[in-house]
């Protein structure tokens, strides 16, 4: 069998394990997702230290661990995925911003705010240059950085980020998109934290209206929104 054929088979097996892991995660079968993605990672390590597929496998496994609160296991995977994608695509690629976002979110979840902030800022810089100021992916990072500032009481820093993220989401995703509701709700949370309930209420009410229409997975969001009124 030729080397070309061997590579084709190996690439096919990697993709199968990747897809199977994704389906398992979507079903909530975390142990099975871990098993499949570990197999994918083992294959990806044979593609080379700078192969983007290695970064994908590392990132997916890190995402699984982070979602389970297994931060100590997730962090080195995220960090290595970042290094691989930087080597493969260059420091200004959107995939690098994605890796930065993941690492920042992990550190935010651990209360490591000072370490999360520069990662979000670098991601914003990459997305602004690569995607433009009106891309939904940029809005996500802006919103997350805004939340980082809000929980630290840095309200003046948080508000413009929240507002721009909301404007982008309304324009690009539509006025009734669940992400718009998230922006509205967190803007309301910001104003409540500033002891401005009269300013917060219309944002919370509009968020609730969107969540009521969404149903399904948004029930917990709706419950949280109702508590804010």
Secondary structure, DSSP 8 states (H G I E B T S, - for coil): --HHHHHHHHHHHHHHHHHHHHHHHHTT-HHHHHHHHHHHHHHHTTT-TT-HHHHHHHHHHHHHHHHTT-HHHHHHHHHHHHHHHHHHH-TTSHHHHHHHHHHHHHHHHTT-HHHHHHHHHHHHHHHHHHH-TT-HHHHHHHHHHHHHHHHTT-HHHHHHHHHHHHHHHHHHH-TT-HHHHHHHHHHHHHHHHTT-HHHHHHHHHHHHHHHHHH-GGGHHHHHHHHHT-
